[in-house]
Amino acid sequence: MVSRDGLGNNGKRPESRFNSPRTQYLLLMTFSVVIGLAAAMGAFFFRWLIELFQSTFWNKGHNFLESVTNSPWWLIMLLPCAGGLIAGVIITRWAPEARGPGVPEVIKAIAVRGGVIRHRITFLKAIVTSLLIGCGASVGREGPIVQIGASLGSSVSRLFKLDKSMLPVCVAAGAAAGISATFNAPLTGTLFAIEILLLDTEISYISHIIVASVTASALSKFFWGDFPTFDAPHFTFNNFEELIIFFILGILAGFVSLTFVAMIRTSENIFDKIPIKNWMKPGLGGLILGLIALKIPGVMGVGYETINLGLTGILPLDLALLLLVAKMVATSLCLGSGMSGGIFAPSLVLGATLGVSVSTGINMLLPDLALTHSQYALVGMGTVVAGTTLAPITAVLTVFELTYSYKIILPMMVGCITSTLVVRLLNGYSIYESKLLRQGVNIIRGHDESVLVNVAVAEVMETDFDTLNSSDSLHKAMEMVLSSPFPHFPVINKEETLEGILTLRDMRAYFKDPDYLKELPAIVDSLMNRTIVSVPLDSNLKEALMLFERTGVSFLPVTDSQNKVIGIIKSIEAFKIFRERRQRNRILSLSARD
């Protein structure tokens, strides 16, 4: 029998209707296809919105950069400001999670909330970010698409009431599908989800992420055809001595990544101190961006036009260096002011301009080398992405799926691993982890951590327990201690809210000499401990175990929002539940693979 609050007679929530491990596995595979289709549709809707806003706001041109260049100066200066103000109002009032790149919010949802993302985020993130990019904001579209896909994955899994332990996998599958649909790169989407988003995953669940990613890629081809995201050149690599140059490129990319992360953090600190309303700050950032764009139009928008200039080998050294610095400043301004948008595409722009700058500079010093600018732009893209995200495998596969050339693997690995090591040694955190640390969220990756977070207190608490009133006599308390299986009792007042705790230890002196309290009233209130350690109902098992460890208590009252006791958790039972859940997850993985 299930009580009104959704708990069974034993105080635990009933199991999902799909409680067989094999059934869960097969159902999740089906839902992976559904999530892949939904994420691809979300990506299509998002890109359509961007194109709609760009064609509506700007003059006509062959691409966005040409449209900006053909527009009047006042439009270039004021349109990003107007878009920032509108977006600021929406973000501040209705969707604070839509602020920023999107990927940190997905990581936080998986790590802290067990994969729960509010349904409204799908629509509002698409509207806000497409408006900003349409107005010329210097941000990427990949991060928002990750958040849109993840939100759809979360919504679909909760709509069909899948087991809560499956929710993070569904969220990661949606994010992978979003990346796959954007780049038409299913391997990149899969590795992005595994390397960046998931704190841990069983091997068997990777297949679900792959299915969602491939489904989204197939649907994206239906919408857009077998499109090339960039004008990627044919990559040739025969001179192994060039690996030294790719190693140097990796070192430089690591320092560029560190500078980029530091500039975003500094920009956030500056905007936090500006004494204006939060909803106005994106407008101020947009105004400064417009002023920069009057001299350097290439800083506006996602920046794919700049990448293609580098990949076709026609980007001169002076312009490459100018765009490298200007794009870094522009994106830092946009994200620091509170706009919504990703850092993946800006990282690609920084990498392309860095690669061109390195190859051009070395050719000027050593012309006999005759380095190919387009190839260094391509490798540079991967090295900066690896440095900012600390996900070298994702970076290598991203560039590989742009070229489908195995010869690029070795240069990419040298550059990406070097860039990642530089950032790890000098900073230790990716751009996503840095933003989470700023919010007070320290991500710890590991299977046991995920199990703890994904078990709610309501699932493990007991509702069969004894309580005492603060006005009860000590004689009644003594009788209850002798007859009850519990050695501890929550003490409530007339309003039925938690007032204190009475334990067997507190009663020992009374047992020895019932007359020793002659000077005090012989009621529970005179003996109970008023230092209360309790856990809220909306907490998870991790928080409960941390309280047990920090305080040394053997049980915790579970309280609701009115401070009424609705259950208790024993430390022994809590650790037992943790071991059982961990073992169940491992058995589920093994049975799914058999």
FIDO-725525 format. One record per residue (C-alpha): y, x, z negated. Coordinates in steps of 0.5 Angstrom, whole numbers, plus 500, padded with zeros to 3 digits. Example, Ala and Ser with C-alpha at 12.3 -4.5 7.8 and 13.67 -1.06 7.14 Angstrom:
491525484
498527486
END
This chain:
500500500
507503502
513501497
520499499
522506500
517508505
513511500
505510498
502509491
501516490
509517491
507521498
509518505
504516509
501520515
503519522
500514526
498520530
494524525
488527529
490535530
487534537
491527538
497531536
496536541
495532547
501527545
505533545
503535551
505528554
512528551
513535553
513532560
518527558
522531554
523536561
524530565
530528560
533535559
533535567
537529567
541531562
543538565
544534572
549529569
552535565
553539572
556532575
561531570
563538571
564538578
567531578
573534573
574540577
575536584
579531580
584536577
585542581
586543589
581543594
578550595
571553597
569554590
573553583
576560583
580558590
581552587
585555581
589560586
591554590
594550585
601550582
603554576
604549571
598546573
594552571
598553565
598546562
591543564
587547559
592546554
591538555
583539556
583542549
587537546
583531548
576535546
579537539
580530537
573528540
570534536
574533530
573526529
566524532
562531533
563537529
557540531
559540539
564545537
562552539
556555544
551550542
545555541
547556533
547549532
540548535
538554531
541551525
538544526
531547527
531552521
535547516
534540518
527541521
529539528
533533527
540533531
544526531
543522537
550522539
551529540
547529547
553525550
559527546
557535548
556533555
563530555
567535551
564541554
564538562
572536560
573543558
570547563
573542568
580544566
578551566
576553559
573560559
566558557
559558559
555551561
548554559
549554551
551546552
546545556
541548551
544543546
544537550
536539552
535540544
538534542
534530547
528533545
529531538
531524540
525523544
520525538
523521533
524515537
516515538
515517531
511524532
509528526
515531523
512538524
512537531
520536531
522543532
517544538
520538541
527541540
525548543
522544549
528540550
532547550
528551554
528545559
535545559
535553561
530552566
534546570
540550570
538557573
531554576
528559572
522556568
520563565
527564562
527557559
521558556
522565553
529563551
526558547
521562543
525569543
532566540
531558538
524558534
523562528
516562528
511558533
503558534
501560540
498554542
505550542
508555547
504551553
508545551
514549552
512551558
510544561
517542559
520548562
516547569
517540569
525541568
525546574
521542579
526536578
532540578
529542585
529535587
536534585
539541588
534544592
531551592
538553590
540560589
544561582
547567584
548571591
542576588
541582592
535585594
533590589
530597591
529603586
525609588
529615584
527615577
532620575
537614575
534611569
538616565
544612568
541605567
540608559
547610559
549603562
545600556
549604551
555602554
553594554
551595547
558597545
561591550
557586546
559589539
566588542
565581544
562579538
568582534
573579538
570572537
570573530
577576530
579570534
576565529
579568523
586568526
586561528
583559522
589561519
594558523
597552519
596546524
591541525
584543527
584538533
591542536
588549535
583548542
590546545
593552543
588556545
588553552
595554553
594561551
589561556
593558562
598563561
593569562
591565568
597565571
596573572
589573572
586567575
579569575
578568567
578561568
572557568
564559568
566565572
560565577
565567583
566573579
559575578
558573586
563578588
560584583
553582586
555582594
558589592
566587594
569588587
573594586
574598580
581596578
579589578
572589575
575593569
581588569
576582569
572585564
577586559
581579561
574575561
573578554
579576551
579569554
573567552
574569545
581565545
577559547
571559542
575562537
580556537
574551537
573549544
566547546
562552551
557557551
557565551
551566556
555566562
561570560
556575558
553575565
560576567
562582563
555585565
557584572
564587571
561593567
555595572
560595578
565599573
559604572
557605579
563606582
566611577
559615577
560615585
567617584
565623580
558624584
559621591
552624593
548619588
551613593
549608587
549601590
554597586
550590587
544593583
548596577
552589577
545585576
542590571
549590567
548582567
542583563
544589559
550585556
546578555
541582551
546585547
550579545
543575544
539580542
533577546
531583551
525579554
529573556
535578559
529581563
526575565
533572567
535577572
527578574
527570576
534571580
531577584
523576584
523583585
518587580
522594582
528591577
523591571
523598569
531599570
532592566
527594560
531601559
538598559
536592555
532595550
537600549
543595549
539591544
538597539
545599539
547592537
541592532
543599529
551598529
551590527
544587526
546580528
546577535
552573537
549566535
546569528
553572527
556565527
551562523
552567518
560565518
557558516
553561510
546560514
542566514
536565518
529568516
524568521
517567519
511562519
512560512
519559512
518554517
513550513
517550507
523547511
519542514
516539508
521534505
521533497
520526498
513528501
511532495
514528489
510524484
512517483
507515477
511519471
513517464
521516462
524516455
531513453
536517450
536511444
528511443
526514436
522520435
516517433
516513439
517520443
511523439
506517441
508518448
507525448
500525445
498519449
501521456
498526461
505529462
508535457
515533459
519527460
526525464
531522459
535516462
541512459
543505459
545506466
538509468
541515470
538522468
541524461
536530459
529532459
525532453
519537453
513538448
516545446
522541444
517536440
514542436
518542430
518535429
510535429
510541424
515537419
517530421
523530416
526536418
531532422
534528416
541530417
541527424
539521427
531520429
532519436
530522443
538524444
538529438
532533441
533533448
535538452
542537456
541543461
538539467
535542473
533537478
533536485
536531490
531527494
534529501
532536499
526540502
520544499
524551500
529549496
525546490
521552490
527556490
529552483
522553480
523561481
530561479
530557473
522558470
521551469
515547470
517541473
523538477
526531476
528528483
534524483
537519488
545519490
546515483
543520479
537516478
530519477
525516482
520522482
518528479
515535482
510540478
511547480
503547480
503542485
509544489
505551491
499547492
502543497
505549501
498552501
495546504
501545509
500552511
493552512
493545516
498548521
493554522
487549523
491545528
493551532
486553532
483546533
488545539
485552542
478551541
END
